[in-house]
């Protein structure tokens, strides 16, 4: 019985560390500035994407061509955004501070997708420039 408790505690600690590490990776990518071409392609007119633009950005990401199979799918970010959206809508009346936190995290998710779109466009443009040089 004690061994199971230790195992469960260790697994929960590893899961918490993994989630924190993943969130820090997402936040570090989302903090990168967007190029003018990336802003224009993603229809972002301010400095950063907003949480309400996430569905549009995901559809743009899905239609933007991938140059190489890089394995950078956004399934986890999409799932995280959907969970945060449910938390925000549930806690908006009960705990407004928690709803504001969820809104901020949703904004980070939208900015992350915008940066990934910008990166895909840059790789595509580099490939086109290389092909023209041949």
C-alpha positions in Angstrom: 0.0 0.0 0.0 2.8 2.5 0.9 4.6 1.5 -2.3 1.5 2.4 -4.4 1.2 5.8 -2.6 4.8 6.6 -3.3 4.4 5.5 -7.0 1.2 7.7 -7.3 3.0 10.7 -5.7 6.0 10.3 -8.0 3.8 10.0 -11.1 1.8 13.1 -10.1 5.1 15.0 -9.5 6.4 14.0 -12.9 3.1 14.9 -14.6 3.1 18.3 -12.9 6.7 18.9 -14.0 6.0 17.9 -17.5 3.0 20.2 -17.7 5.0 23.1 -16.3 7.8 22.4 -18.8 5.4 22.2 -21.7 3.7 25.5 -20.7 7.1 27.2 -20.5 8.0 26.0 -24.0 4.7 27.3 -25.3 5.2 30.7 -23.5 8.7 31.0 -24.8 7.6 30.5 -28.4 4.6 32.8 -28.0 6.9 35.6 -26.7 8.7 35.8 -30.1 7.9 38.8 -32.2 5.9 38.4 -35.4 7.2 39.6 -38.7 5.1 42.0 -40.8 4.5 39.2 -43.3 3.3 36.9 -40.4 1.0 39.6 -39.1 -0.5 40.2 -42.5 -1.0 36.5 -43.2 -2.6 35.9 -39.8 -4.7 39.1 -40.0 -3.2 40.4 -36.7 -3.3 44.2 -36.6 -2.1 44.7 -33.1 1.1 43.7 -31.4 -0.1 40.2 -30.5 -2.9 37.8 -31.2 -5.9 37.8 -28.9 -7.7 34.7 -27.5 -10.7 35.3 -29.7 -8.6 34.9 -32.8 -7.5 31.3 -31.9 -10.1 29.5 -34.1 -9.1 31.6 -37.1 -5.4 31.1 -36.5 -5.9 27.3 -36.2 -7.7 27.2 -39.5 -4.9 29.3 -41.1 -2.3 27.0 -39.6 -4.1 23.9 -40.9 -4.2 25.4 -44.5 -0.6 26.8 -44.4 1.7 24.3 -46.2 4.3 22.5 -44.2 7.7 22.4 -45.9 9.0 19.4 -44.0 7.4 16.8 -41.7 8.6 18.5 -38.6 6.1 16.9 -36.2 5.0 20.2 -34.8 1.3 19.5 -34.6 -0.8 21.7 -32.4 -3.1 19.1 -31.0 -2.0 19.7 -27.4 -2.3 23.4 -27.8 -5.8 23.1 -29.3 -6.8 20.7 -26.4 -5.3 23.1 -23.8 -7.2 26.0 -25.3 -10.5 24.1 -25.3 -10.0 23.2 -21.6 -9.1 26.8 -20.8 -12.2 28.0 -22.6 -14.4 25.7 -20.6 -12.7 26.7 -17.4 -13.1 30.4 -18.3 -16.8 30.1 -19.1 -17.5 28.0 -16.0 -15.5 30.3 -13.6 -16.6 33.6 -15.0 -19.2 34.1 -12.3 -17.8 31.9 -9.6 -14.2 33.0 -9.6 -13.4 36.0 -11.9 -9.7 36.0 -11.1 -9.5 32.4 -12.3 -11.4 33.4 -15.5 -8.9 36.2 -16.1 -6.0 33.7 -15.7 -7.7 31.3 -18.2 -8.2 34.2 -20.6 -4.5 35.1 -20.4 -3.5 31.5 -21.1 -5.8 31.4 -24.1 -4.1 34.5 -25.4 -0.7 32.8 -25.1 -2.1 29.9 -27.1 -3.3 32.2 -29.8 0.0 34.0 -30.0 1.8 30.6 -30.1 -0.2 29.6 -33.2 0.5 33.0 -34.8 4.2 32.5 -34.3 4.1 28.9 -35.7 2.3 30.3 -38.8 5.0 32.9 -39.2 7.7 30.2 -38.9 5.9 28.1 -41.5 5.7 31.1 -43.9 9.4 31.8 -43.4 10.4 28.2 -44.2 8.2 28.2 -47.2 9.7 31.5 -48.5 13.2 30.2 -47.9 12.4 27.1 -49.9 10.9 29.2 -52.8 14.0 31.4 -52.8 16.2 28.3 -52.9 14.2 26.8 -55.8 14.4 30.1 -57.7 18.2 30.2 -57.3 18.6 26.9 -59.0 
